[in-house]
């Protein structure tokens, strides 16, 4: 067994007996032969009948090439299934392994229902793919999907060329986090290629975009009333503060503004600044500032007659929003802040539907900046 496998398997030694109700655990469960997975899963539910109930709304496959990702992702699935029941297929690939080998485990994540009488459980199938066996990913996934349910693929690694076509024919929603990408343009090209292979049926779900939910809502609420819409054509500048490593998150926020207000790039990024033109060819100056804090910190929009500010509140889990004109005092209000925890981001994404068209327009508006 490779060092990669040993680090992953070390977390799975305390197997859960299949003839007992399953309690919370981050163990990979019981190792099984590939050809016996479905039979052993049926046995699991038969042995636990009456004590636990199987529940599943989607197929959720999680793919990673990071050593030790199997136990880490098992923990994430355990937390996610508290509110989002699924059949989880957790896959770790070690393409550099000298041997070609596939190992599999089955387990379940159970949570007591609100009535407190039964355990509601989501099943998990885990795979370790070593060497050339990593190329078996499409077959592994397809063979173990619950065919009646939508298929969500959470891709945690960098995508590589060629992507292949077989896998994308089944994916309904592709989940990824562009904040981790080393080359945004190249990764986006691969994703769009996969989307084309699937004839545009794959919905792109970027956790870096989800990270902006509360910020976008806070900015949008300034302009809810039609009487405030005149500020759209009077916008002069936008400043966005971002934490180290989260510049792409800030640029996506600018992309959202540009897509919604029909701005187009006039000047490419220079030393953290760039410029857009609105539909009347008026200039809007953009400044991006790196500073410690949450992924996106203070956001300031200046129009001809007013300033709009969204910033983290001192308490840390709220946003302080304020608007004031030249002769007005700011009256701060509080709104919910975004939780940047990966479980919170994924939970939000799993509860969503729809094609994320605004995200696609936002990316296209700042493609040259990313």
C-alpha positions in Angstrom: 0.0 0.0 0.0 1.4 3.4 -1.0 2.1 6.2 1.5 -0.8 8.1 0.1 -3.1 5.1 0.9 -1.6 4.6 4.4 -2.4 8.2 5.4 -5.9 7.9 4.2 -6.5 4.4 5.5 -5.2 5.2 9.0 -8.4 7.0 9.8 -10.5 3.9 8.9 -9.3 1.3 11.4 -12.3 1.5 13.8 -14.8 0.0 11.4 -18.5 0.2 12.2 -20.3 -3.2 12.5 -22.9 -3.5 9.8 -25.4 -5.3 12.0 -25.7 -2.4 14.4 -27.4 1.0 14.1 -24.7 3.4 12.8 -23.8 6.4 14.9 -21.8 9.5 14.0 -18.2 8.6 12.9 -15.6 9.8 10.5 -14.4 6.3 9.8 -14.5 5.2 6.2 -16.4 2.2 7.4 -16.0 -1.4 6.2 -13.7 -2.2 3.3 -15.5 -4.2 0.6 -14.8 -5.8 -2.7 -15.8 -3.6 -5.6 -18.2 -6.1 -7.0 -20.0 -6.5 -3.6 -20.7 -2.9 -2.8 -24.4 -2.9 -3.7 -25.0 -6.2 -1.9 -23.3 -5.0 1.3 -25.3 -1.7 1.2 -28.5 -3.7 1.0 -27.4 -5.8 3.9 -26.6 -2.6 5.9 -30.1 -1.3 5.5 -31.7 -4.7 6.1 -29.8 -5.2 9.4 -30.6 -1.6 10.5 -34.3 -1.8 9.6 -36.5 -0.1 12.2 -33.6 1.7 13.8 -32.6 3.9 10.9 -34.2 5.2 7.7 -32.3 5.7 4.5 -32.7 9.1 2.9 -31.3 10.6 -0.3 -32.1 13.6 -2.4 -29.1 13.7 -4.7 -26.0 11.8 -5.7 -23.0 13.8 -4.5 -19.6 12.7 -5.7 -16.5 14.4 -4.2 -13.2 14.1 -6.1 -9.8 15.0 -4.7 -6.2 14.3 -5.4 -4.9 15.5 -2.0 -3.3 12.9 0.3 -5.5 12.3 3.3 -8.6 13.6 1.6 -10.8 10.5 2.2 -11.1 11.0 6.0 -11.3 14.8 5.6 -14.1 14.6 3.1 -15.9 11.9 5.1 -16.0 14.4 7.9 -17.5 17.1 5.6 -20.1 14.6 4.2 -21.1 13.8 7.8 -21.7 17.5 8.5 -23.4 18.1 5.2 -25.9 15.3 5.6 -27.3 16.8 8.7 -29.4 19.0 6.4 -28.8 17.6 3.0 -29.4 13.8 2.6 -27.6 12.2 -0.3 -25.8 9.2 -1.6 -22.2 10.3 -1.3 -19.4 8.9 -3.5 -16.1 10.1 -2.0 -13.1 9.5 -4.3 -9.4 10.0 -3.7 -7.0 9.6 -6.6 -3.2 9.1 -6.4 -2.1 9.3 -10.0 1.6 9.2 -9.0 1.3 5.8 -7.2 3.6 3.1 -8.6 1.0 0.4 -8.3 -2.5 0.3 -10.0 -5.0 -0.4 -7.3 -8.6 0.3 -6.3 -9.9 0.1 -2.7 -13.5 0.7 -1.6 -15.4 1.2 1.7 -19.0 1.6 2.7 -20.5 3.5 5.6 -23.4 5.7 6.6 -23.9 9.0 8.3 -26.9 9.0 10.7 -28.6 11.9 12.4 -31.6 11.7 14.8 -34.7 13.2 13.2 -36.5 16.1 14.8 -39.0 13.7 16.4 -36.1 12.0 18.1 -37.3 8.6 17.3 -35.3 7.4 14.2 -31.9 7.9 12.8 -32.1 9.3 9.2 -29.1 8.1 7.3 -27.2 8.9 4.2 -24.9 6.2 2.7 -21.4 6.8 1.6 -19.2 4.8 -0.8 -15.5 5.7 -0.6 -12.8 4.8 -3.2 -9.1 5.1 -3.4 -7.8 5.0 -7.0 -4.1 4.5 -7.4 -1.9 4.8 -10.5 -3.6 4.3 -13.8 -6.8 3.2 -12.0 -7.5 7.0 -11.5 -8.6 7.0 -15.1 -11.5 4.6 -14.1 -13.2 7.6 -12.4 -16.2 7.8 -14.9 -16.8 4.1 -14.6 -16.6 4.1 -10.8 -19.0 7.0 -10.6 -21.5 5.7 -13.1 -21.6 2.2 -11.6 -22.7 3.6 -8.2 -25.1 6.4 -8.9 -28.6 6.2 -7.6 -30.1 6.5 -11.0 -33.3 8.2 -10.0 -31.5 11.2 -8.4 -29.7 14.3 -9.8 -25.9 14.0 -9.9 -23.8 16.7 -8.3 -20.0 16.5 -8.8 -17.8 18.4 -6.3 -14.4 18.7 -8.0 -11.8 19.7 -5.4 -8.6 19.4 -7.5 -7.2 21.3 -10.5 -8.8 20.1 -13.7 -6.5 18.7 -16.4 -6.5 18.4 -20.1 -8.0 16.2 -21.7 -11.1 16.1 -19.5 -12.8 13.3 -21.4 -16.4 13.3 -22.4 -18.0 10.3 -20.6 -18.3 11.8 -17.1 -19.9 15.1 -18.1 -22.9 13.4 -19.8 -24.2 12.5 -16.4 -23.4 15.6 -14.3 -26.2 18.0 -13.4 -24.2 20.5 -11.3 -20.4 20.9 -11.2 -19.3 22.4 -7.9 -15.8 23.9 -7.5 -14.0 26.7 -5.8 -12.2 29.1 -8.2 -10.4 30.8 -5.3 -8.0 27.8 -5.2 -7.1 27.9 -8.9 -3.6 28.8 -9.8 -4.5 29.7 -13.4 -8.1 31.0 -13.6 -8.2 31.3 -17.4 -6.9 27.8 -18.1 -9.2 26.2 -15.5 -12.2 28.1 -16.8 -11.4 26.9 -20.3 -11.4 23.3 -19.2 -14.7 23.8 -17.4 -16.3 25.4 -20.4 -15.0 22.6 -22.6 -16.6 20.1 -20.3 -19.8 22.1 -20.4 -19.8 22.1 -24.2 -19.2 18.3 -24.2 -22.4 18.1 -22.1 -24.3 20.4 -24.5 -24.5 23.1 -21.9 -26.6 21.0 -19.5 -24.0 21.2 -16.7 -24.7 24.0 -14.2 -21.6 25.7 -13.0 -21.5 26.2 -9.2 -18.5 28.2 -7.9 -18.1 28.3 -4.1 -16.1 31.5 -4.7 -19.4 33.0 -6.0 -21.4 31.5 -3.1 -18.9 33.3 -0.8 -20.3 36.6 -2.1 -24.0 35.9 -1.4 -24.4 38.1 1.6 -22.2 40.9 0.3 -24.2 41.0 -3.0 -27.5 41.0 -1.1 -26.2 43.9 1.1 -25.2 46.0 -1.9 -28.4 45.2 -3.8 -30.7 46.3 -0.9 -29.4 49.9 -1.3 -31.2 50.0 -4.6 -34.4 48.1 -3.9 -36.6 51.2 -4.2 -37.0 52.6 -7.7 -36.3 56.1 -6.4 -32.6 55.0 -5.9 -32.1 53.7 -9.4 -30.8 57.0 -10.7 -27.5 56.3 -8.8 -26.8 53.5 -11.3 -26.1 56.1 -14.0 -24.2 58.3 -11.6 -21.7 55.8 -10.3 -18.1 57.2 -10.1 -16.0 54.7 -8.3 -16.0 51.3 -6.4 -13.5 50.2 -3.8 -13.3 46.5 -2.7 -11.0 45.3 0.1 -10.1 41.6 0.1 -8.0 39.2 2.2 -4.7 37.7 0.9 -5.5 35.0 -1.6 -9.0 36.2 -2.3 -8.4 38.7 -5.1 -10.5 36.6 -7.5 -13.4 36.8 -5.1 -13.2 40.6 -5.1 -13.0 40.6 -8.9 -16.1 38.4 -9.1 -17.9 41.0 -7.1 -16.9 43.7 -9.6 -18.0 41.3 -12.3 -21.4 41.1 -10.8 -21.7 44.9 -10.7 -20.5 45.1 -14.3 -22.9 42.4 -15.5 -25.9 43.9 -13.8 -25.2 47.5 -14.7 -23.9 46.9 -18.3 -20.4 48.1 -17.6 -17.6 47.1 -19.9 -13.8 47.1 -19.3 -12.0 50.3 -20.4 -8.7 49.8 -18.6 -7.1 46.5 -17.6 -5.9 46.0 -14.0 -2.8 48.1 -13.0 -1.5 47.9 -9.5 -4.9 46.9 -8.1 -6.9 49.4 -10.1 -8.9 49.2 -13.3 -11.6 51.2 -15.1 -15.0 50.4 -16.6 -17.3 52.4 -18.8 -21.1 52.4 -18.3 -23.7 52.4 -21.1 -23.3 56.2 -21.5 -19.4 55.8 -21.7 -19.0 57.4 -18.2 -15.9 56.2 -16.4 -16.1 54.1 -13.2 -12.8 53.7 -11.4 -12.3 50.4 -9.6 -9.8 50.0 -6.7 -8.9 46.6 -5.2 -7.1 46.7 -1.8 -5.5 43.7 -0.1 -5.8 43.7 3.7 -6.3 41.2 6.5 -9.9 40.2 7.3 -12.7 38.2 5.8 -12.5 37.2 2.1 -14.2 40.4 1.1 -14.1 43.2 3.6 -15.2 46.8 3.1 -17.0 47.6 -0.1 -17.6 51.3 -1.0 -19.6 52.6 -3.9 -19.5 56.3 -4.7 -22.1 58.0 -6.9 -22.4 61.7 -7.8 -24.5 62.4 -4.7 -24.2 59.5 -2.3 -21.8 56.9 -0.8 -22.8 53.3 -0.1 -20.7 51.3 2.3 -20.8 47.6 3.3 -18.2 46.4 5.8 -17.7 43.7 8.5 -19.2 44.6 11.8 -17.0 44.5 14.9 -18.9 41.4 16.2 -17.6 39.5 13.2 -20.8 37.7 12.1 -22.7 40.7 10.8 -22.3 43.3 8.0 -22.6 47.0 8.8 -24.3 48.8 5.9 -24.8 52.6 5.6 -25.7 55.2 3.0 -25.2 58.9 3.2 -25.2 62.0 1.0 -23.2 65.2 1.2 -25.2 66.7 4.0 -26.4 63.5 5.6 -25.2 61.5 8.5 -24.7 57.8 8.0 -27.2 55.6 9.9 -25.6 52.1 10.0 -27.8 49.0 10.0 -26.9 45.3 10.4 -27.3 42.5 8.0 -26.1 38.8 8.1 -22.5 38.2 7.1 -21.4 35.2 5.0 -20.0 32.2 6.8 -16.8 31.2 4.8 -16.7 27.7 6.3 -16.7 25.1 3.5 -19.7 23.2 5.0 -21.7 26.4 5.2 -20.9 27.2 1.5 -21.7 23.7 0.3 -24.9 23.6 2.3 -26.0 26.8 0.6 -25.1 25.4 -2.8 -26.9 22.0 -2.2 -30.1 23.8 -1.4 -30.1 25.8 -4.6 -31.6 25.2 -8.1 -31.4 27.1 -11.3 -28.7 27.7 -13.9 -26.6 30.5 -12.2 -26.8 32.7 -15.3 -25.8 35.8 -13.3 -22.5 34.1 -12.3 -21.7 33.3 -16.0 -22.4 36.9 -17.0 -20.2 38.1 -14.1 -17.3 36.0 -15.1 -17.6 37.1 -18.7 -17.6 40.7 -17.6 -14.2 40.4 -15.9 -12.6 37.5 -17.8 -9.6 39.7 -18.7 -9.0 40.6 -15.1 -9.1 37.0 -13.8 
